Amino acid sequence: MRTLPTDNPKVKAFYAHLYDQAGILTKVDGTIYFMADSGDIVEYEPTMANFTTVLGEVAVADTQKIMDTIHGGAAFIATHRQMEVA
C-alpha cells in the first residue's frame, strides 16, 4: 500500500463523471486515473475527454459540504441570508 502525502500541493483529486459513472479523477506518478464510485479504477486516456465532466476539487467540495451542514444546510443558508444595504 502506498500513502500519498496530503500536504503536497501537486496532488489533487477532482469529482468527475466519466461516461455514465461518477467518481474521482486524479494524477499519480504522471498517470491520470479515474476511480468510479463502484471501486473500478481505469487509466484515463485522451480519447475519454469528450465523455468527461470534471467537477469541484475533492478537498474544497467536502469542506464546503461540512461547513454547510454545520450552519444548517444549504437550504437554510440560502433562505436566511441577510441583504446588504449599499
N, C-alpha and C positions, 0 to 999 in steps of 0.2 A: 504494500500500500504506500502511496506517495501523498504527502501533505503539501499543498500549495501554500506559500506564505500569504497571509491575508493583508499584510502591510505593504505588499508590492503593488505600486500604482499601475504597473503594466499588466497585471492580471485582472481582467474584468469579465463579468458574465452578464448576459442580457436575456430577458424573457423574449421568446420569439415563437412564431408559428412557422412550421416548415410543412408544406403541402397542407394536410388537414390535421396535423398534430401540434399540440402545444408543448413547449419545453424550454430549454435553456441553451443558448449559443455561447461558446467560449473558445478561447485560443490557448492551447497548451503546447509548449515546446515547438512553436511555429506552425502547428496544425490546428485548424478550426474544427470543432466538434459540435454536434447538436445532440443533446440528451433529451429525449422525449419524456413526458410525464410518466409514460408506461415503463421507463427504465432503459429502453433501447438507446444505444449510442451509435451514431453514424458519423463518418468523416465527411465534412462539408465540402462539396465540390462547387466550382464556379457555375456549373450548369443549373444548380439549385437556386441561384439568386432570384430568378423571376418568380419563384414559388415560396419566397421567404418574406415574412414581415417581422422586422426587428422592433421590439417594444422597449420599455424602460430598462435601465441598468438594475440588476437584481438588488444590490445594496440600497440604492436610492428608493426604489419602489417598495421594498419591505420596510424600510424606515418610515416612509410616508404612511403606509398601512398601519403601523404600530402607533404613530402619532395621531392619526385619525381616530383609531379605536380608543385611545386614552382620552381624547377630547369629545367623546360622544358619538363617533361615527360620522361618515361623510354626509349623510342626510341632515343630521343635527347641525353640523358645522355650516352647511350651505343655507339652512333656513334660519340661522341665528347670527349671521354676520352683521356687524354694525356698519352703518353707512357713514362714510366720511363726508363731512361738510367742508366745502372749499372756502 
